[in-house]
Amino acid sequence: MPLLIRAYTGLLYGMAAIAGATLVWLMIAVILSVVMRNVGLQPFAWLFTSTEYGILYLTMLGAPWLVREKGHVHIELVTAALQPTLQAIVSRLVAALCVIVSGILAWKGAELCLTNIARNDFDVRAYYFPRWILTIAFPISFTLMAVEFARFVFGDDLLHAGEAGIHE
């Protein structure tokens, strides 16, 4: 079991690393596009397309890691005012709701990806690109987010710290 946990953690952190590298690529691509336009050149079609796809992958690949690190934006004004027992109940209920929503989005994402494969859909803007390569990110990322939110439902750690304000 520890090997499985290490593999899962490696997958999560690997996805986050790819998301980070994608962020660097987005910076480089935008700067390159702006410089090319300013010197009178037409930026490459694949440059613009890669930034569009990069934004999707950056978001989807980094999201499960953000859940694990409690990096998503949430407001703790209500949970900070609750008693510790009630705070834990509310936090676990919110996490359970997030598991349900993530599960539904993973299911619908899988349906979308399978539909793209069955129809042999292509994104045909700059190049012919199989659409399933884009939509495969949905079921993978939302499934991992559901797992991460479930850790806050069933584990010892709570999603909410119960402290209002900025704590870094």
C-alpha positions as CSV (number, residue, x, y, z in Angstrom):
1,M,0.0,0.0,0.0
2,P,2.8,2.6,0.7
3,L,4.0,2.0,-2.8
4,L,0.6,2.8,-4.2
5,I,0.4,6.0,-2.0
6,R,3.9,7.1,-3.2
7,A,2.9,6.5,-6.8
8,Y,-0.3,8.5,-6.4
9,T,1.6,11.3,-4.7
10,G,4.2,11.2,-7.4
11,L,1.4,11.5,-10.0
12,L,-0.1,14.4,-8.2
13,Y,3.2,16.3,-7.9
14,G,4.2,15.4,-11.4
15,M,1.0,16.9,-12.7
16,A,1.7,20.0,-10.7
17,A,5.2,20.2,-12.1
18,I,3.8,20.0,-15.6
19,A,1.3,22.7,-14.8
20,G,4.2,24.9,-13.5
21,A,6.3,24.2,-16.7
22,T,3.2,25.1,-18.7
23,L,3.0,28.4,-16.9
24,V,6.6,29.1,-17.8
25,W,5.8,28.2,-21.4
26,L,2.8,30.6,-21.4
27,M,5.0,33.4,-20.3
28,I,7.6,32.7,-23.0
29,A,4.9,32.3,-25.7
30,V,3.2,35.5,-24.9
31,I,6.5,37.5,-24.8
32,L,7.5,35.9,-28.1
33,S,4.2,36.7,-29.7
34,V,4.3,40.3,-28.6
35,V,7.9,40.8,-29.7
36,M,7.1,39.2,-33.1
37,R,4.2,41.5,-33.6
38,N,6.2,44.6,-32.6
39,V,8.9,43.8,-35.2
40,G,6.3,43.4,-37.9
41,L,6.2,39.6,-38.0
42,Q,3.2,37.3,-37.9
43,P,3.4,35.0,-34.8
44,F,3.3,31.3,-35.6
45,A,-0.2,29.7,-35.6
46,W,0.9,27.0,-33.3
47,L,2.2,29.6,-30.8
48,F,-1.3,30.9,-30.2
49,T,-2.9,27.5,-30.2
50,S,-0.4,26.1,-27.7
51,T,-1.2,29.0,-25.3
52,E,-4.9,28.2,-25.5
53,Y,-4.3,24.5,-24.8
54,G,-1.7,25.4,-22.1
55,I,-4.2,27.4,-20.1
56,L,-6.6,24.4,-20.0
57,Y,-3.9,22.0,-19.0
58,L,-2.4,24.4,-16.5
59,T,-5.7,24.7,-14.8
60,M,-6.7,21.0,-14.9
61,L,-3.3,19.5,-14.0
62,G,-2.6,21.9,-11.1
63,A,-6.1,21.7,-9.5
64,P,-5.7,18.3,-7.7
65,W,-2.4,19.5,-6.1
66,L,-4.0,22.7,-5.1
67,V,-6.8,20.8,-3.3
68,R,-4.2,18.8,-1.4
69,E,-2.3,21.9,-0.4
70,K,-5.5,23.8,0.5
71,G,-4.5,26.3,-2.2
72,H,-7.9,27.0,-3.6
73,V,-9.6,30.2,-2.6
74,H,-12.2,29.8,0.1
75,I,-13.6,32.1,2.7
76,E,-13.4,31.1,6.4
77,L,-15.5,33.8,7.8
78,V,-18.3,31.4,8.7
79,T,-16.1,28.5,9.9
80,A,-14.1,30.8,12.1
81,A,-17.2,31.8,14.0
82,L,-18.2,28.2,14.7
83,Q,-17.4,26.0,17.7
84,P,-14.7,23.4,16.9
85,T,-17.1,20.4,16.7
86,L,-19.6,22.3,14.4
87,Q,-16.6,23.6,12.4
88,A,-15.4,20.1,11.7
89,I,-18.9,19.0,10.7
90,V,-19.3,21.9,8.3
91,S,-15.9,21.5,6.9
92,R,-16.5,17.8,6.2
93,L,-19.9,18.5,4.7
94,V,-18.3,21.1,2.3
95,A,-15.6,18.6,1.4
96,A,-18.2,15.9,0.8
97,L,-20.2,18.3,-1.5
98,C,-16.9,19.0,-3.4
99,V,-16.4,15.2,-3.8
100,I,-19.9,14.9,-5.3
101,V,-19.5,17.8,-7.6
102,S,-16.0,16.7,-8.7
103,G,-17.3,13.1,-9.2
104,I,-20.1,14.4,-11.5
105,L,-17.7,16.6,-13.5
106,A,-15.3,13.6,-13.8
107,W,-18.2,11.5,-15.1
108,K,-19.4,14.1,-17.6
109,G,-15.8,14.7,-18.6
110,A,-15.3,11.0,-19.3
111,E,-18.5,11.0,-21.4
112,L,-17.3,14.0,-23.3
113,C,-13.9,12.4,-24.0
114,L,-15.4,9.1,-25.1
115,T,-17.8,11.0,-27.4
116,N,-14.8,12.9,-28.9
117,I,-13.1,9.5,-29.5
118,A,-16.2,7.9,-30.9
119,R,-17.0,10.8,-33.3
120,N,-13.3,11.2,-34.2
121,D,-13.6,14.9,-33.4
122,F,-10.8,17.3,-34.3
123,D,-10.0,20.8,-33.3
124,V,-9.5,22.4,-36.7
125,R,-8.4,26.0,-36.0
126,A,-4.7,26.0,-36.7
127,Y,-4.0,22.3,-37.1
128,Y,-6.0,19.1,-37.1
129,F,-5.7,18.1,-33.4
130,P,-7.7,15.2,-31.9
131,R,-10.1,16.8,-29.4
132,W,-9.9,13.9,-27.0
133,I,-6.4,15.0,-26.2
134,L,-7.9,18.1,-24.7
135,T,-10.9,16.6,-23.0
136,I,-9.0,13.7,-21.3
137,A,-7.8,16.2,-18.8
138,F,-11.3,16.6,-17.3
139,P,-12.0,13.0,-16.0
140,I,-8.4,12.6,-14.8
141,S,-8.2,15.9,-12.9
142,F,-11.7,15.9,-11.5
143,T,-11.3,12.3,-10.3
144,L,-8.1,13.2,-8.5
145,M,-9.8,16.3,-7.1
146,A,-12.6,14.0,-5.8
147,V,-9.9,11.8,-4.1
148,E,-8.2,14.8,-2.6
149,F,-11.5,16.3,-1.3
150,A,-12.4,12.8,0.1
151,R,-9.2,12.9,2.2
152,F,-10.7,15.9,4.0
153,V,-14.0,14.1,4.5
154,F,-12.5,10.9,5.9
155,G,-9.1,11.9,7.1
156,D,-7.8,13.7,10.2
157,D,-7.1,17.0,8.4
158,L,-9.9,19.4,7.8
159,L,-10.3,21.5,4.6
160,H,-11.0,24.6,6.7
161,A,-8.6,25.9,9.3
162,G,-11.3,28.0,11.0
163,E,-9.2,31.1,11.0
164,A,-10.5,34.2,9.2
165,G,-7.9,36.4,7.5
166,I,-4.6,35.8,5.8
167,H,-2.3,33.3,7.4
168,E,0.9,32.7,5.5
